Amino acid sequence: MDNSLKEFKKKVGAKDINIAVIGLGYVGLPLAVEFAKKGFSVLGIDLDRGRIERIKNKESYILDVPTQDLKKVILKGKFRAEDSFRSLKKADAILICVPTPLKRKYHPDISFIKSAVAAVSKHMKKNSVVILESTTYPGTTEEVILPILESGGLRHGRDFYLCFSPERIDPGNAHFPLHKIPKVVGGVNKEASEFGKLIYSIIIDKVVPVSSTKVAETAKLLENTFRIVNIGLIDELTMMCHKMDIDIWEVIEAAKTKPFGFMPFYPGPGVGGHCIPKDPLYLYWKAKKFGFKSRFIKLASDVISCMPEYVVERLNEILNKRGVSLGKAKVLVIGVTYKKDIKDLRKSPALDIIEILQRKNAIVSYHDPLIPYLKFNHTDLKSVDLTKKRLLKFDCVVIATEHSDIDYVLLLKNSRIILDTRNKFRGVKNPKIIKL
């Protein structure tokens, strides 16, 4: 074993390394707190001063990080947060967990990564390990990050080590907390992978080294491309089955009785969150640079993007059959977050549905126990309470997100018609319920 790796392993065993996490969102804050809970000194860096203030007040803003856990590691002096990169000079391991959005639909935006890495290059010390967790296209770590880190005179393999390890956090998934999700790590060289494995083994039960950063980067994109393609397929089959008067939900239930060769995916009003709508398009963009057009990725993305519009079309069809014009209809949208029981509005298809309905002059209200106020684009709404009297005023209810903390019995008894895009009323026989 290389002497530097042996020395680093001793320091890890003695809990004598300092860890820095850049970006304290859904990925970074859980990582930071887990390392701190293991007794390591952790520095969190985020340019959002609101987040820094909440951490200083010992208040968690991430569902998967209980406020009590955050408070304990802060009081023990194991975790602190800043909006400056100056303290990076003390860090032995630096994990980068910043957003990677899209500039336009098919164009990656890695500006947050580049800014963070530029700051790291100015402040990192010798013999440190840098790990990127932000999802990005294959080649980013070696082609973009490595040159920036070496621009200050330090050299990889001599002065520092660089890895890519894709985040796999599933917000709100109690069955798979952070430590139970296997961690893929790919280094610029074999030694870098060993350093990465050593760091993540502190908090993760199983670490899986791969041969390169490109393999690790592509593995993450494959995971989410697999999902978007299958979601796109089931959404298209949903539209097809509606034309043929076939219940897609019953079709799926029948198909999944096969014990091999089939994995059920379910239709919905679209997909949201930070990963599924975006990550496969990073792979699509990179492939085009090599003269290859990924038809599956583009087609799946296009089909899913149309789902909010399709939901409104179905709603228009339902209302017309009852002699109600969509342009004058009073519509209640149930659930506006992108995922059940998660307080997260990122790319939520429910927001698209509301916006489309408003463009068509429908009178839209919403109810969401997690989101009391809703402000986006030109929309400014307040969540309405569910009462018998209020429900009777709406021409139709659309279930966009099926939160647990909703009185569905009250909803069913007092709604005129329900468009259920999530199959929440599975198995319920009632003419009021129309499934997607």
Wavefront OBJ file of the C-alpha trace (Angstrom):
o trace
v 0.000 0.000 0.000
v 1.234 3.498 -0.866
v 2.711 5.283 2.169
v 0.343 8.250 1.831
v -2.641 5.873 1.779
v -1.306 4.027 4.853
v -0.893 7.314 6.688
v -4.369 8.452 5.666
v -5.852 5.147 6.843
v -4.241 5.627 10.271
v -5.679 9.131 10.522
v -9.148 7.853 9.565
v -8.873 5.161 12.237
v -7.996 7.823 14.790
v -10.785 10.106 13.527
v -8.078 12.626 12.842
v -9.164 13.933 9.439
v -11.197 17.046 8.706
v -14.000 16.711 6.178
v -15.534 19.535 4.181
v -18.847 19.305 2.345
v -19.598 21.967 -0.259
v -23.324 22.396 -0.885
v -25.680 21.704 2.017
v -28.835 20.652 0.199
v -30.562 17.264 -0.031
v -27.242 15.527 -0.730
v -24.675 17.540 1.197
v -26.332 18.087 4.571
v -27.134 14.386 5.203
v -23.541 13.486 4.301
v -22.095 16.160 6.565
v -24.226 15.136 9.535
v -23.450 11.414 9.068
v -19.689 12.047 9.105
v -20.113 14.269 12.168
v -22.177 11.600 13.946
v -19.215 9.233 13.463
v -17.027 11.652 15.394
v -15.249 13.432 12.555
v -14.829 17.207 12.364
v -16.978 18.458 9.482
v -17.135 21.848 7.817
v -20.189 22.626 5.702
v -19.978 25.321 3.042
v -22.949 26.877 1.286
v -23.361 30.291 -0.313
v -27.030 30.379 0.723
v -26.895 32.458 3.897
v -30.421 31.385 4.796
v -29.225 27.786 5.086
v -26.192 28.811 7.120
v -28.384 30.737 9.562
v -30.755 27.824 10.009
v -27.826 25.508 10.731
v -26.403 27.984 13.236
v -29.845 28.000 14.857
v -29.631 24.191 14.968
v -32.656 23.859 12.690
v -32.747 21.260 9.933
v -34.420 22.097 6.620
v -33.892 18.640 5.112
v -36.426 15.852 5.781
v -33.765 13.134 6.073
v -31.818 15.084 8.702
v -33.721 15.230 12.016
v -33.228 18.540 13.799
v -32.192 16.593 16.901
v -29.321 14.932 14.999
v -28.164 18.279 13.641
v -28.330 19.854 17.077
v -26.267 17.059 18.679
v -23.349 17.256 16.239
v -23.262 21.051 16.466
v -23.286 21.037 20.276
v -20.495 18.424 20.265
v -18.433 20.730 18.072
v -18.301 18.219 15.220
v -20.158 20.263 12.614
v -20.172 23.906 11.678
v -21.283 25.754 8.550
v -19.917 28.793 6.741
v -20.549 30.719 3.523
v -16.816 31.100 2.877
v -14.209 28.753 1.380
v -11.296 30.047 3.500
v -11.400 27.193 6.028
v -10.880 24.592 3.282
v -7.147 24.832 3.915
v -7.701 22.563 6.937
v -9.732 19.914 5.070
v -8.277 16.479 4.345
v -11.333 15.390 2.327
v -13.524 17.730 0.274
v -16.897 16.545 -1.028
v -18.622 18.680 -3.671
v -22.426 18.416 -3.712
v -23.620 21.410 -5.736
v -26.564 21.587 -8.183
v -26.198 20.655 -11.851
v -29.244 22.104 -13.659
v -29.915 22.504 -17.375
v -29.310 25.767 -19.244
v -31.917 24.736 -21.760
v -33.677 21.417 -22.112
v -30.754 19.565 -23.684
v -27.772 21.626 -22.448
v -25.998 20.851 -19.132
v -25.039 23.653 -16.792
v -21.956 22.775 -14.737
v -21.226 26.358 -13.729
v -21.862 25.578 -10.032
v -19.339 22.732 -10.184
v -16.736 24.890 -11.892
v -17.189 27.727 -9.408
v -16.890 25.386 -6.436
v -13.816 23.637 -7.862
v -12.145 26.984 -8.653
v -12.619 27.965 -5.003
v -11.281 24.587 -3.865
v -8.162 24.990 -6.029
v -7.362 28.274 -4.296
v -7.707 26.953 -0.755
v -7.045 23.200 -0.635
v -3.930 21.875 1.043
v -1.537 19.177 -0.102
v -2.452 15.517 0.387
v -6.178 16.211 0.319
v -8.836 14.101 -1.403
v -11.459 15.820 -3.576
v -14.670 13.971 -4.455
v -17.423 15.192 -6.749
v -20.934 13.920 -5.977
v -22.908 16.216 -8.291
v -24.450 14.342 -11.210
v -22.836 15.305 -14.488
v -21.888 14.028 -17.936
v -19.112 11.433 -18.465
v -15.701 13.052 -18.574
v -16.453 16.037 -16.347
v -14.175 14.932 -13.496
v -11.062 14.376 -15.614
v -11.679 16.836 -18.439
v -12.993 19.815 -16.446
v -12.282 19.434 -12.723
v -8.770 17.965 -12.842
v -7.268 20.814 -14.939
v -8.834 23.433 -12.629
v -7.422 21.730 -9.527
v -3.986 21.453 -11.113
v -4.003 25.056 -12.330
v -2.529 26.235 -9.018
v 0.554 24.037 -9.338
v -0.538 20.967 -7.376
v -0.366 17.634 -9.216
v -2.723 14.694 -9.007
v -1.191 11.575 -7.511
v 1.522 13.614 -5.855
v -0.268 16.445 -4.039
v -3.941 15.414 -4.059
v -6.377 12.737 -5.247
v -9.615 13.141 -7.202
v -12.715 10.911 -7.399
v -16.277 10.891 -8.609
v -18.933 9.238 -6.439
v -22.539 9.766 -7.568
v -25.163 10.623 -4.974
v -27.969 8.112 -4.586
v -30.084 9.719 -1.884
v -33.820 9.075 -2.155
v -35.514 11.772 -0.023
v -37.979 10.364 2.470
v -37.164 6.711 1.799
v -37.058 5.166 5.280
v -36.180 1.729 3.863
v -32.907 3.010 2.417
v -31.211 5.522 4.717
v -27.857 6.889 3.614
v -25.679 4.173 5.152
v -27.626 1.343 3.465
v -27.277 2.664 -0.085
v -24.142 1.177 -1.747
v -21.696 3.882 -2.861
v -19.954 3.752 -6.236
v -16.509 5.407 -6.318
v -14.292 5.982 -9.337
v -10.926 7.691 -9.052
v -8.677 9.347 -11.609
v -6.294 6.493 -10.776
v -6.414 3.369 -8.617
v -4.940 5.131 -5.596
v -7.604 7.832 -5.768
v -10.314 5.148 -5.752
v -8.756 3.636 -2.643
v -8.789 7.012 -0.897
v -12.440 7.494 -1.863
v -13.378 4.021 -0.648
v -11.640 4.672 2.648
v -13.553 7.917 3.214
v -17.004 6.569 2.372
v -16.461 3.384 4.381
v -16.708 5.608 7.450
v -20.464 6.046 6.914
v -21.551 3.598 4.163
v -22.020 -0.152 4.660
v -20.893 -1.078 1.143
v -18.544 0.890 -1.120
v -18.108 -0.244 -4.730
v -14.896 0.926 -6.457
v -14.943 1.104 -10.273
v -12.102 1.494 -12.754
v -12.511 5.177 -13.632
v -14.379 8.401 -12.998
v -16.118 8.002 -16.369
v -17.563 4.642 -15.343
v -18.864 6.141 -12.085
v -20.314 9.166 -13.901
v -22.037 6.972 -16.495
v -23.347 4.509 -13.890
v -25.337 7.302 -12.252
v -26.751 8.403 -15.588
v -27.658 4.811 -16.475
v -29.620 4.468 -13.224
v -31.787 7.479 -13.995
v -31.964 6.831 -17.738
v -33.335 3.372 -16.950
v -36.056 5.039 -14.923
v -36.946 7.801 -17.371
v -37.167 5.375 -20.309
v -39.461 3.015 -18.407
v -41.584 5.851 -17.026
v -41.852 7.290 -20.533
v -42.881 3.871 -21.844
v -45.607 3.376 -19.230
v -46.882 6.936 -19.750
v -47.188 6.290 -23.486
v -48.949 2.980 -22.840
v -51.310 4.820 -20.481
v -52.365 7.184 -23.261
v -52.700 4.283 -25.685
v -54.788 2.199 -23.265
v -57.132 5.136 -22.653
v -57.835 5.286 -26.399
v -58.535 1.551 -26.367
v -60.657 1.688 -23.175
v -58.231 -0.543 -21.260
v -57.371 0.007 -17.587
v -53.570 0.444 -17.557
v -53.449 -0.018 -13.779
v -55.070 -3.443 -14.061
v -52.700 -4.282 -16.919
v -49.682 -3.481 -14.724
v -51.040 -5.509 -11.803
v -51.513 -8.490 -14.124
v -48.067 -8.149 -15.714
v -46.223 -7.913 -12.407
v -47.474 -11.350 -11.320
v -44.711 -12.688 -13.583
v -41.878 -13.561 -11.151
v -39.069 -12.801 -13.610
v -38.302 -10.511 -16.545
v -40.675 -7.698 -15.531
v -40.365 -4.689 -13.209
v -43.472 -2.555 -12.668
v -43.416 1.167 -13.413
v -46.463 3.351 -12.906
v -47.917 6.273 -14.842
v -48.418 9.696 -13.355
v -48.799 13.386 -14.170
v -45.079 13.711 -14.964
v -41.845 13.443 -13.007
v -40.146 15.959 -10.761
v -37.232 16.318 -8.421
v -33.657 17.123 -9.273
v -32.609 13.864 -10.961
v -35.029 12.088 -13.286
v -36.109 15.042 -15.466
v -32.516 16.215 -15.931
v -29.816 13.566 -15.507
v -30.489 11.463 -18.637
v -30.269 14.624 -20.744
v -26.676 15.082 -19.571
v -25.915 11.700 -21.157
v -27.917 12.608 -24.263
v -25.905 15.846 -24.643
v -22.538 14.122 -24.166
v -23.392 11.357 -26.646
v -24.159 13.986 -29.300
v -20.595 15.262 -28.906
v -19.482 11.858 -30.183
v -21.908 11.911 -33.095
v -24.411 9.595 -31.405
v -28.057 10.500 -30.931
v -29.773 8.627 -28.101
v -33.305 8.273 -29.403
v -34.618 6.462 -26.332
v -33.583 9.229 -23.924
v -35.040 12.034 -26.016
v -38.281 10.194 -26.737
v -38.820 9.274 -23.072
v -38.080 12.828 -21.962
v -40.474 14.262 -24.538
v -43.282 11.862 -23.579
v -42.908 12.619 -19.865
v -42.740 16.369 -20.530
v -46.157 16.130 -22.205
v -47.877 14.466 -19.250
v -49.070 17.644 -17.460
v -50.643 18.779 -20.736
v -52.184 15.323 -21.143
v -53.681 15.506 -17.634
v -55.334 18.812 -18.540
v -56.603 17.324 -21.816
v -58.173 14.441 -19.890
v -59.700 16.919 -17.453
v -61.138 18.928 -20.334
v -62.628 15.742 -21.792
v -64.169 14.796 -18.421
v -65.691 18.239 -17.887
v -67.054 18.501 -21.444
v -68.969 15.273 -20.953
v -70.650 16.943 -17.994
v -71.412 20.133 -19.855
v -68.760 22.211 -18.083
v -66.280 24.401 -19.944
v -62.667 24.122 -18.724
v -62.313 27.892 -19.127
v -64.965 28.452 -16.468
v -64.355 25.394 -14.313
v -63.362 25.491 -10.655
v -60.566 22.947 -10.210
v -58.931 21.772 -6.994
v -55.435 20.266 -7.289
v -54.522 17.896 -4.452
v -50.782 17.777 -3.699
v -48.251 20.089 -5.353
v -44.900 18.607 -4.314
v -43.108 16.337 -6.769
v -43.227 13.339 -4.438
v -45.562 11.909 -1.812
v -44.946 13.194 1.737
v -41.871 15.188 0.666
v -41.746 18.970 1.057
v -40.018 19.599 -2.253
v -41.407 21.519 -5.249
v -38.449 21.027 -7.623
v -39.799 20.497 -11.144
v -43.099 19.244 -9.738
v -45.535 18.350 -12.541
v -48.373 19.654 -10.342
v -47.026 23.175 -10.848
v -47.136 22.677 -14.619
v -50.724 21.424 -14.369
v -51.739 24.507 -12.365
v -50.012 26.817 -14.828
v -51.651 25.164 -17.855
v -55.073 25.303 -16.203
v -54.624 28.993 -15.444
v -53.616 29.696 -19.042
v -56.866 28.067 -20.095
v -58.746 30.379 -17.696
v -59.766 27.697 -15.227
v -60.228 28.858 -11.628
v -57.564 26.869 -9.778
v -57.126 26.187 -6.076
v -54.877 23.678 -4.360
v -54.560 21.753 -1.129
v -51.225 20.493 0.199
v -50.570 19.887 3.922
v -46.841 20.487 3.359
v -47.004 23.667 1.266
v -49.117 26.457 2.847
v -48.231 29.025 0.175
v -47.392 28.640 -3.482
v -45.530 31.303 -5.447
v -44.036 30.636 -8.875
v -44.040 32.532 -12.159
v -47.309 34.518 -12.030
v -49.006 32.176 -9.556
v -49.656 33.215 -5.971
v -51.958 30.848 -4.097
v -52.689 29.702 -0.572
v -53.520 26.107 0.294
v -57.248 25.761 0.989
v -58.678 23.673 3.800
v -60.687 20.597 2.859
v -64.259 20.903 4.090
v -67.521 19.469 2.854
v -68.845 22.925 1.967
v -65.707 23.931 0.059
v -65.362 20.660 -1.876
v -68.914 20.935 -3.194
v -67.961 24.194 -4.932
v -65.410 22.560 -7.240
v -66.312 21.096 -10.613
v -63.431 18.639 -10.416
v -60.614 17.499 -8.123
v -57.262 16.406 -9.547
v -55.044 14.211 -7.378
v -51.533 15.177 -8.495
v -49.615 14.004 -5.404
v -51.089 11.492 -2.956
v -49.842 12.713 0.428
v -50.679 10.472 3.368
v -52.036 13.291 5.524
v -55.164 13.975 3.458
v -58.738 12.972 4.284
v -59.538 10.917 1.189
v -62.850 9.706 2.648
v -63.998 13.337 2.945
v -62.652 13.978 -0.551
v -64.550 11.078 -2.097
v -67.826 11.783 -0.314
v -67.986 15.467 -1.227
v -66.293 15.828 -4.609
v -68.312 15.908 -7.818
v -65.645 14.168 -9.843
v -62.033 13.097 -9.150
v -59.294 12.674 -11.738
v -56.893 10.342 -9.938
v -53.472 10.510 -11.606
v -51.806 8.387 -8.894
v -54.316 5.528 -8.525
v -54.844 6.536 -4.901
v -58.356 5.046 -5.003
v -57.068 1.707 -6.219
v -59.800 -0.916 -6.027
v -62.540 1.585 -5.127
v -65.592 1.266 -7.359
v -67.193 4.686 -7.649
v -68.401 6.556 -10.742
v -66.878 9.767 -9.309
v -63.369 8.373 -9.737
v -61.685 8.561 -13.122
v -58.173 7.138 -13.304
v -55.416 8.489 -15.519
l 1 2 3 4 5 6 7 8 9 10 11 12 13 14 15 16 17 18 19 20 21 22 23 24 25 26 27 28 29 30 31 32 33 34 35 36 37 38 39 40 41 42 43 44 45 46 47 48 49 50 51 52 53 54 55 56 57 58 59 60 61 62 63 64 65 66 67 68 69 70 71 72 73 74 75 76 77 78 79 80 81 82 83 84 85 86 87 88 89 90 91 92 93 94 95 96 97 98 99 100 101 102 103 104 105 106 107 108 109 110 111 112 113 114 115 116 117 118 119 120 121 122 123 124 125 126 127 128 129 130 131 132 133 134 135 136 137 138 139 140 141 142 143 144 145 146 147 148 149 150 151 152 153 154 155 156 157 158 159 160 161 162 163 164 165 166 167 168 169 170 171 172 173 174 175 176 177 178 179 180 181 182 183 184 185 186 187 188 189 190 191 192 193 194 195 196 197 198 199 200 201 202 203 204 205 206 207 208 209 210 211 212 213 214 215 216 217 218 219 220 221 222 223 224 225 226 227 228 229 230 231 232 233 234 235 236 237 238 239 240 241 242 243 244 245 246 247 248 249 250 251 252 253 254 255 256 257 258 259 260 261 262 263 264 265 266 267 268 269 270 271 272 273 274 275 276 277 278 279 280 281 282 283 284 285 286 287 288 289 290 291 292 293 294 295 296 297 298 299 300 301 302 303 304 305 306 307 308 309 310 311 312 313 314 315 316 317 318 319 320 321 322 323 324 325 326 327 328 329 330 331 332 333 334 335 336 337 338 339 340 341 342 343 344 345 346 347 348 349 350 351 352 353 354 355 356 357 358 359 360 361 362 363 364 365 366 367 368 369 370 371 372 373 374 375 376 377 378 379 380 381 382 383 384 385 386 387 388 389 390 391 392 393 394 395 396 397 398 399 400 401 402 403 404 405 406 407 408 409 410 411 412 413 414 415 416 417 418 419 420 421 422 423 424 425 426 427 428 429 430 431 432 433 434 435 436
